[in-house]
Amino acid sequence: MSPLTNPLSDPHVPFLRAELWDGPHALESLTLDREALEACDCAVIITDHRAFDYELIAYHCRNVVDTRNALQGNVGSHVVRLGAPMRVRSLSAAAA
């Protein structure tokens, strides 16, 4: 299956039968590589697996939603990090 029709990647769950998740079809985990990431519109990080190369995801995917704060540092404006500490301006900068 192509990444666009089956966008799931989990190194611990290579295959998930439809009846196990009450879905319309089975899910087969794909390997996250450059081609798969570039074919996706958005990657959503919902697990904290050490098996994932988060830099690869951030570099090759057009949009990333990081719900686990797995991406650190300045990763670009195409990444939304949920749960990351908000940047707060200092009081002197806010008053200016």
N, CA, C and O atoms as a DFTB+ gen file, in Angstrom:
384 C
 N C O
     1  1       0.837      -1.196       0.000
     2  2       0.000       0.000       0.000
     3  2       0.870       1.243       0.000
     4  3       1.981       1.243       0.530
     5  1       0.356       2.288      -0.593
     6  2       1.123       3.522      -0.643
     7  2       0.951       4.303       0.656
     8  3      -0.029       4.099       1.373
     9  1       1.892       5.194       0.968
    10  2       1.783       5.990       2.195
    11  2       0.530       6.861       2.223
    12  3       0.016       7.167       3.298
    13  1       0.033       7.264       1.047
    14  2      -1.126       8.150       1.025
    15  2      -2.421       7.425       1.355
    16  3      -3.352       8.041       1.872
    17  1      -2.500       6.130       1.067
    18  2      -3.729       5.407       1.364
    19  2      -3.677       4.712       2.715
    20  3      -4.704       4.241       3.203
    21  1      -2.513       4.641       3.322
    22  2      -2.368       3.932       4.582
    23  2      -1.331       4.626       5.460
    24  3      -0.256       4.074       5.695
    25  1      -1.637       5.828       5.949
    26  2      -0.632       6.621       6.661
    27  2      -0.475       6.237       8.130
    28  3      -0.968       6.938       9.013
    29  1       0.196       5.148       8.385
    30  2       0.428       4.700       9.752
    31  2       1.852       4.169       9.848
    32  3       2.312       3.448       8.962
    33  1       2.529       4.516      10.895
    34  2       3.853       3.951      11.127
    35  2       4.017       3.711      12.614
    36  3       3.938       4.638      13.421
    37  1       4.243       2.481      12.959
    38  2       4.510       2.106      14.344
    39  2       5.415       0.886      14.318
    40  3       4.989      -0.184      13.884
    41  1       6.641       1.023      14.769
    42  2       7.569      -0.108      14.717
    43  2       7.158      -1.270      15.624
    44  3       7.658      -2.383      15.464
    45  1       6.263      -1.026      16.561
    46  2       5.831      -2.070      17.479
    47  2       4.533      -2.756      17.042
    48  3       4.165      -3.798      17.585
    49  1       3.846      -2.172      16.065
    50  2       2.589      -2.744      15.570
    51  2       2.661      -2.760      14.036
    52  3       2.213      -1.814      13.389
    53  1       3.214      -3.812      13.460
    54  2       3.363      -3.840      11.999
    55  2       2.051      -4.015      11.246
    56  3       1.957      -3.614      10.086
    57  1       1.034      -4.604      11.874
    58  2      -0.247      -4.847      11.209
    59  2      -1.351      -4.815      12.251
    60  3      -1.189      -5.338      13.354
    61  1      -2.470      -4.201      11.902
    62  2      -3.599      -4.115      12.822
    63  2      -4.872      -4.465      12.052
    64  3      -5.275      -3.755      11.131
    65  1      -5.492      -5.573      12.450
    66  2      -6.732      -6.005      11.794
    67  2      -7.845      -5.001      12.053
    68  3      -7.895      -4.383      13.116
    69  1      -8.729      -4.841      11.090
    70  2      -9.812      -3.860      11.172
    71  2     -10.687      -4.064      12.400
    72  3     -11.083      -3.093      13.045
    73  1     -10.990      -5.304      12.727
    74  2     -11.889      -5.560      13.861
    75  2     -11.260      -5.205      15.207
    76  3     -11.977      -5.059      16.197
    77  1      -9.947      -5.064      15.263
    78  2      -9.289      -4.699      16.517
    79  2      -9.383      -3.204      16.813
    80  3      -9.200      -2.783      17.955
    81  1      -9.668      -2.407      15.793
    82  2      -9.827      -0.970      16.040
    83  2     -11.161      -0.442      15.525
    84  3     -11.350       0.769      15.409
    85  1     -12.079      -1.343      15.218
    86  2     -13.408      -0.980      14.714
    87  2     -13.328      -0.089      13.488
    88  3     -14.142       0.816      13.303
    89  1     -12.337      -0.360      12.657
    90  2     -12.166       0.441      11.448
    91  2     -12.702      -0.251      10.216
    92  3     -13.061      -1.428      10.259
    93  1     -12.754       0.480       9.120
    94  2     -13.276      -0.093       7.879
    95  2     -12.283      -1.012       7.171
    96  3     -12.667      -1.785       6.293
    97  1     -11.008      -0.928       7.551
    98  2      -9.986      -1.746       6.890
    99  2      -8.806      -1.955       7.838
   100  3      -8.647      -1.248       8.833
   101  1      -8.000      -2.932       7.503
   102  2      -6.791      -3.201       8.286
   103  2      -5.758      -2.106       8.032
   104  3      -5.784      -1.439       6.997
   105  1      -4.868      -1.933       8.971
   106  2      -3.788      -0.962       8.837
   107  2      -2.452      -1.692       8.825
   108  3      -2.193      -2.558       9.661
   109  1      -1.626      -1.336       7.883
   110  2      -0.288      -1.913       7.795
   111  2       0.729      -0.801       7.988
   112  3       0.693       0.209       7.286
   113  1       1.625      -0.983       8.928
   114  2       2.611       0.036       9.244
   115  2       3.602       0.183       8.092
   116  3       4.077      -0.808       7.539
   117  1       3.905       1.430       7.740
   118  2       4.883       1.681       6.696
   119  2       6.194       2.120       7.323
   120  3       6.237       2.595       8.458
   121  1       7.238       1.954       6.571
   122  2       8.548       2.386       7.016
   123  2       8.676       3.879       6.761
   124  3       8.403       4.346       5.655
   125  1       9.085       4.621       7.764
   126  2       9.267       6.056       7.578
   127  2      10.617       6.306       6.934
   128  3      11.666       6.155       7.561
   129  1      10.566       6.688       5.685
   130  2      11.773       7.082       4.983
   131  2      11.492       8.396       4.267
   132  3      10.381       8.922       4.330
   133  1      12.487       8.911       3.600
   134  2      12.356      10.215       2.944
   135  2      11.165      10.247       1.987
   136  3      10.383      11.198       2.007
   137  1      11.020       9.226       1.157
   138  2       9.949       9.198       0.169
   139  2       8.567       9.190       0.822
   140  3       7.672       9.914       0.388
   141  1       8.395       8.382       1.851
   142  2       7.100       8.311       2.544
   143  2       6.758       9.650       3.193
   144  3       5.615      10.101       3.119
   145  1       7.734      10.280       3.823
   146  2       7.489      11.552       4.500
   147  2       7.192      12.673       3.506
   148  3       6.326      13.510       3.760
   149  1       7.894      12.694       2.389
   150  2       7.662      13.734       1.395
   151  2       6.314      13.558       0.700
   152  3       5.777      14.524       0.160
   153  1       5.760      12.352       0.703
   154  2       4.456      12.089       0.096
   155  2       3.301      12.496       1.012
   156  3       2.163      12.606       0.557
   157  1       3.578      12.717       2.278
   158  2       2.528      13.062       3.248
   159  2       2.297      14.567       3.297
   160  3       3.218      15.362       3.105
   161  1       1.052      14.938       3.557
   162  2       0.741      16.346       3.773
   163  2       1.122      16.777       5.183
   164  3       1.529      17.917       5.410
   165  1       0.982      15.833       6.144
   166  2       1.243      16.163       7.539
   167  2       1.585      14.887       8.311
   168  3       0.967      13.842       8.111
   169  1       2.562      14.990       9.180
   170  2       2.874      13.891      10.098
   171  2       2.452      14.330      11.494
   172  3       2.684      15.471      11.895
   173  1       1.835      13.415      12.225
   174  2       1.422      13.697      13.599
   175  2       2.165      12.733      14.512
   176  3       2.008      11.517      14.403
   177  1       2.969      13.278      15.404
   178  2       3.726      12.465      16.358
   179  2       2.854      12.285      17.589
   180  3       2.586      13.239      18.319
   181  1       2.408      11.035      17.818
   182  2       1.518      10.771      18.949
   183  2       2.109       9.767      19.927
   184  3       1.499       9.465      20.953
   185  1       3.289       9.251      19.618
   186  2       3.953       8.321      20.519
   187  2       5.365       8.800      20.779
   188  3       5.876       9.669      20.072
   189  1       5.984       8.240      21.778
   190  2       7.336       8.641      22.153
   191  2       8.278       7.451      21.983
   192  3       8.930       7.025      22.936
   193  1       8.343       6.916      20.754
   194  2       9.211       5.770      20.475
   195  2      10.628       6.237      20.170
   196  3      10.824       7.193      19.419
   197  1      11.586       5.580      20.734
   198  2      12.976       5.872      20.397
   199  2      13.335       5.342      19.007
   200  3      14.386       5.684      18.466
   201  1      12.477       4.520      18.438
   202  2      12.740       3.942      17.120
   203  2      12.582       4.964      15.997
   204  3      13.055       4.727      14.886
   205  1      11.928       6.094      16.261
   206  2      11.712       7.098      15.217
   207  2      12.870       8.075      15.147
   208  3      13.435       8.470      16.167
   209  1      13.211       8.455      13.933
   210  2      14.207       9.490      13.694
   211  2      13.432      10.803      13.547
   212  3      12.992      11.147      12.450
   213  1      13.269      11.522      14.636
   214  2      12.446      12.724      14.640
   215  2      13.028      13.825      13.758
   216  3      12.275      14.606      13.177
   217  1      14.344      13.902      13.647
   218  2      14.949      14.889      12.753
   219  2      14.596      14.595      11.307
   220  3      14.346      15.519      10.533
   221  1      14.570      13.331      10.932
   222  2      14.173      12.931       9.588
   223  2      12.731      13.368       9.314
   224  3      12.425      13.882       8.239
   225  1      11.859      13.160      10.288
   226  2      10.459      13.555      10.149
   227  2      10.361      15.074       9.961
   228  3       9.691      15.541       9.040
   229  1      11.015      15.833      10.815
   230  2      10.944      17.293      10.753
   231  2      11.535      17.831       9.457
   232  3      11.047      18.829       8.926
   233  1      12.566      17.196       8.946
   234  2      13.250      17.707       7.765
   235  2      12.490      17.402       6.474
   236  3      12.487      18.217       5.552
   237  1      11.849      16.237       6.400
   238  2      11.260      15.799       5.132
   239  2       9.742      15.915       5.042
   240  3       9.186      15.685       3.967
   241  1       9.065      16.253       6.102
   242  2       7.614      16.356       6.053
   243  2       7.208      17.826       5.962
   244  3       7.779      18.672       6.650
   245  1       6.224      18.132       5.115
   246  2       5.788      19.521       4.908
   247  2       5.222      20.158       6.162
   248  3       5.462      21.336       6.429
   249  1       4.470      19.381       6.934
   250  2       3.845      19.870       8.164
   251  2       3.942      18.779       9.218
   252  3       3.768      17.598       8.919
   253  1       4.219      19.179      10.445
   254  2       4.345      18.221      11.540
   255  2       3.597      18.763      12.750
   256  3       3.755      19.925      13.124
   257  1       2.778      17.906      13.357
   258  2       2.142      18.224      14.629
   259  2       2.762      17.280      15.653
   260  3       2.580      16.064      15.585
   261  1       3.484      17.848      16.588
   262  2       4.203      17.074      17.596
   263  2       3.440      17.143      18.912
   264  3       3.566      18.117      19.654
   265  1       2.647      16.110      19.205
   266  2       1.847      16.103      20.427
   267  2       2.636      15.620      21.634
   268  3       2.135      15.680      22.757
   269  1       3.858      15.143      21.429
   270  2       4.671      14.588      22.515
   271  2       5.868      15.459      22.869
   272  3       6.653      15.111      23.752
   273  1       6.012      16.604      22.177
   274  2       7.175      17.460      22.370
   275  2       8.462      16.671      22.141
   276  3       9.447      16.830      22.861
   277  1       8.426      15.817      21.122
   278  2       9.578      14.975      20.789
   279  2      10.656      15.747      20.036
   280  3      11.834      15.399      20.107
   281  1      10.259      16.789      19.317
   282  2      11.202      17.600      18.558
   283  2      11.707      18.730      19.442
   284  3      10.920      19.457      20.047
   285  1      12.981      18.867      19.507
   286  2      13.587      19.867      20.373
   287  2      14.228      20.964      19.531
   288  3      14.553      20.751      18.363
   289  1      14.402      22.111      20.119
   290  2      15.112      23.197      19.460
   291  2      14.283      23.891      18.390
   292  3      13.063      23.740      18.332
   293  1      14.967      24.655      17.544
   294  2      14.322      25.398      16.479
   295  2      14.160      24.477      15.274
   296  3      15.112      24.265      14.523
   297  1      12.965      23.931      15.087
   298  2      12.737      22.959      14.029
   299  2      12.031      23.556      12.824
   300  3      11.882      22.870      11.813
   301  1      11.599      24.780      12.888
   302  2      10.981      25.437      11.749
   303  2       9.513      25.749      11.968
   304  3       8.863      25.202      12.859
   305  1       9.010      26.643      11.132
   306  2       7.630      27.092      11.289
   307  2       6.622      26.055      10.805
   308  3       5.426      26.215      11.049
   309  1       7.061      25.009      10.136
   310  2       6.157      23.955       9.666
   311  2       5.844      22.934      10.766
   312  3       5.090      21.987      10.541
   313  1       6.421      23.130      11.946
   314  2       6.214      22.214      13.067
   315  2       5.411      22.909      14.158
   316  3       5.764      23.998      14.610
   317  1       4.324      22.263      14.573
   318  2       3.526      22.737      15.701
   319  2       3.773      21.764      16.838
   320  3       3.493      20.572      16.711
   321  1       4.289      22.260      17.938
   322  2       4.593      21.401      19.091
   323  2       3.561      21.645      20.182
   324  3       3.587      22.679      20.849
   325  1       2.663      20.703      20.359
   326  2       1.686      20.794      21.438
   327  2       2.373      20.338      22.724
   328  3       3.088      19.336      22.725
   329  1       2.166      21.043      23.777
   330  2       2.787      20.678      25.043
   331  2       4.150      21.294      25.251
   332  3       4.745      21.147      26.318
   333  1       4.652      21.985      24.239
   334  2       5.940      22.659      24.396
   335  2       5.723      23.923      25.223
   336  3       4.665      24.546      25.137
   337  1       6.701      24.297      26.010
   338  2       6.548      25.533      26.786
   339  2       6.327      26.720      25.856
   340  3       6.994      26.857      24.830
   341  1       5.394      27.562      26.226
   342  2       5.125      28.750      25.421
   343  2       6.227      29.764      25.643
   344  3       6.764      29.891      26.743
   345  1       6.553      30.473      24.599
   346  2       7.530      31.550      24.724
   347  2       6.827      32.764      25.293
   348  3       5.850      33.251      24.724
   349  1       7.318      33.245      26.403
   350  2       6.711      34.399      27.071
   351  2       7.680      35.562      26.943
   352  3       8.859      35.459      27.281
   353  1       7.151      36.666      26.447
   354  2       7.987      37.843      26.350
   355  2       8.230      38.425      27.735
   356  3       7.379      38.318      28.618
   357  1       9.360      39.023      27.917
   358  2       9.652      39.639      29.210
   359  2       8.725      40.833      29.426
   360  3       8.200      41.392      28.463
   361  1       8.529      41.215      30.649
   362  2       7.657      42.337      30.972
   363  2       8.163      43.633      30.333
   364  3       7.359      44.452      29.887
   365  1       9.467      43.826      30.285
   366  2       9.998      45.040      29.686
   367  2       9.743      45.063      28.184
   368  3       9.501      46.127      27.615
   369  1       9.794      43.898      27.533
   370  2       9.521      43.856      26.084
   371  2       8.037      44.053      25.826
   372  3       7.664      44.663      24.824
   373  1       7.185      43.549      26.708
   374  2       5.749      43.691      26.533
   375  2       5.306      45.139      26.740
   376  3       4.337      45.586      26.125
   377  1       6.010      45.870      27.599
   378  2       5.651      47.261      27.878
   379  2       6.121      48.203      26.772
   380  3       5.601      49.311      26.638
   381  1       7.076      47.780      25.999
   382  2       7.645      48.657      24.962
   383  2       6.741      48.814      23.763
   384  3       7.089      49.520      22.816
